[in-house]
């Protein structure tokens, strides 16, 4: 049996929770890991979308719960369900996010708060809910979807970029604090990906322009799912702190 086959066999024993799993990267990751026979619990606000995904994977070990990542109790229910069913959580993938864009001068306070609540507090709620379990296990892996916007700032996206910079800092802090408990932390940092993220932009013209660029030269959600699979499937001694995955044609 090759080393890769050994790793895939090991993945079959892993229990993986995916937040923000109803579409895009979360859905693609669910499908890929299900093909590899991992034990998966998926969650998102859109319950009917989760049902559709699970119904299409009838021969796989995939469970689903509704959850709003801005609500700690919702996230904890997902983790508690997973522990009750499987006895542990090996991987948590914090994937929920939104990307409204507008100049700061427009003062879109509601949009800013939503981004802070989902993009930052959603990650923190996931960490807070699962970390006691992983500390008790002396093992675990927390993955969060970031963005190249966590490396560069550009006009009309200052708050979005700020949330992604914050997630990068939080995940590095997590790495430093929990490395001795054998808990890995990984940032998955995509460039432009063809997902539904453009629908969170209230300016329809800007949203449609983003959609077109994603379709023309962006990555597919399955490309990022492959990156998630790769980092999960590394040996215990290996912790990939960050993986940046850009389309070849992307400028920054």
N, C-alpha and C positions, 0 to 999 in steps of 0.2 A: 504494500500500500504506500503510495507516495505521500510526501509531507502535506501537499494540498488536500489529498483525500482524508488524511488524518485530521486536518483542521476542520474540514466540512463535517466530518463525523462528530467532532467535538461541538460544533455549532448546534447540532441536534439536541444537545443536552442543555442549551442555554435558554433562559427565560428572559424575554425582551419586551419592554413596554415602550410603545411609540405614541407620543402625544402629538396632536395635529396630524392625524393619520387619514383624514377623509378625502384627500386629493393630493395631487402633485408629488413632492418628494416623499411625504409620509406614506401615501398609497403605494408608490413605486417601491419603497423600501419594504413595506409590508409584504408585497407580492414576491419580491426577490427572496427575502428571508423565509417566507412560507415555502417557497420552492426548495430551500435548503433544509426544510423540516425543523426549523427552530420553533420553540413554543412562544407564541406572541399574544400580547394583549394590546389592543389599539383603542384610542380614545380621541374624541373631538366633539365639537358642539353639534355637528350635523349628524344626528343619530341615523337618519335614513341612508346617508352615504356609507356609513360604517356597515350597516346591514347589507347593502349591496356588495361591498367588498367581501365580507365574510361569506355571504351566500354564493359568491363565485369561487370560493376556496373551500368547498365543502369537505374535501378529503384532507384538509390541513388543520393544524392545531392553532386556530386563531379565535380569540375571544374579543368582545368589544363592550365598551361602556361609554355613555355620554359624559362629557366633561368639558368645562370651561376652564382653561388654564389660569385665568385671572382669579379663580376661586380656589383657595388652598384646600378647602374641604372636598371639592370635586376631585382634585388631583390625588389627595390622600386616599379617597375611596378607591381609585384605580389601583394604587399601590397596595392597599389593604386587600383588595380582591385578588390581586396577583399572588401575594404572599399566602393567602388562605388556600388558593387553588394549587400552587406549585411549591410553596415553602420557602421561596426566595425570589430575588430579582437580580439578575446578572447584568442587565443593561437597561438604562433609561435613555431614550432618545427624545430630547426636548426639541420639537420641530415646529411648533405653532409660531406664526408671525404675520405681521401686516406691514404695508409699506405706503401709507399715504404720503404724497409729496406736495409741497407748496412753499412759497417764500415765507420766511419768518415774519415779514411785514404784514401778512394776512392774519396773523394771530389766531390760528386754528387750535384753540385750547383743547377742544374735545378730541380732535385727532391726536394731538400730542399726548394727552392722557391715555388714550387707547393704545398708542404705541408703547408708552411706558409700562402700562398694565400687562399687555400681551408679550411684547418682545423681551422685557426685562423681568417683571414680576412672574411671568409665566415660567421662565427658566428658574428663578429663585424658588418658586412654589414646588417645582419638580425636584430640585435639589433638597429642599427642606423635607419633603415627604419621603424620599427614598434613602437619604443619607444615613439615618439611624439603622436601617436594615442592612445597608452595605457595610457600615462600621461593625455591626454585630457579626456579619459574615466574614469580615476581614477580606473582602473582595467585592469588586463591582466595577462598572464602567458607565460613566455619565457622558453623553454626547449631546451637543447643542448645535443647532444650525445657526451659523452666523452669516456673514456676507463680506464680499470685498469692500462693502461700505463700512466695515469695521476697520479698514486700513486707510481709506481715503475719504475726504469730505468733498462734496460737490454741491453746487447751488441747488436750492429748492428741496434739499434732502437733509438739512442739518440735524433735525431731530431724529430721523431714521438712522442716519450715520451715528449719532450719539448713542442710540440704543444698542447698536451693534458693537461700538467701541466698549460700551459697558459690559456686554456679554463676554467679550474677549477678556476683559480684566477679571470678571467674576470667575470664569473658567480657569484662568491661570492661578488665581487665588485658591480655588478648589484643588488644583493639582498640588500646589505647595503644601496645603494643609493636610491632605489625605493620602499622600503618596506612601507614607509608612503603614497605612492600613490596606495597602495593595489595591487602592481605588484609582482607576484610570480616569482621565478627563480628556475629551477630544472636542475641538471645534471643527465642524465641517463648514468650510467657507466657500460657497459657490459664487461664481460670476452670474451672468445672465442665464436663467433657466426658464424653459417654457412651462410655466405653471399658471395657476389662477391668481397669483400675487398681484397682477395688474388690476384686478377687479377691486382691490382695496384703495385704489387711487380715485378720489372723487372727481378730479378733472378728467373727463372722459377722453378728451383729445390727447392728453398726456398718457393716459392708460392705454389707448389704442396704439399709440406710437411705440410704447414699451412692448405691447403684445406682438406687434409686427416685427420688431427687432429680435424678440425671443424666437419667433417662428423662423425668421430668415437665417440667423446665425447662432442662436443660443443653444445651450445644452438641453438635453432631454432629462426629465426627472429621473429616469432609470440610470443616467450617468452618475448622478449623485448617490442614488441607491447603491451602486457598485462601490463607491467610495466608503459609504457606511459599512457595507459588508466587509470590505477590506480591513477597516480599522477594528471592527469587532472580532475579526478572525485572526488577529495577531496573537502570538504566544504571550503568556502571562508576563514574561520579562520585558515585553515591548509595549510602550505607551506612546502613541502618536498624538502629540499635543494639538497639532493643527494640520488640516489638509485643505489647501487652496485649490479649487478646481474651476478654471476659467475656460470659456470657449476660446479656441485658437485665435479667432478674429477679434476678441475683445481688447480694447485699447488699454483700459486701466482696471 
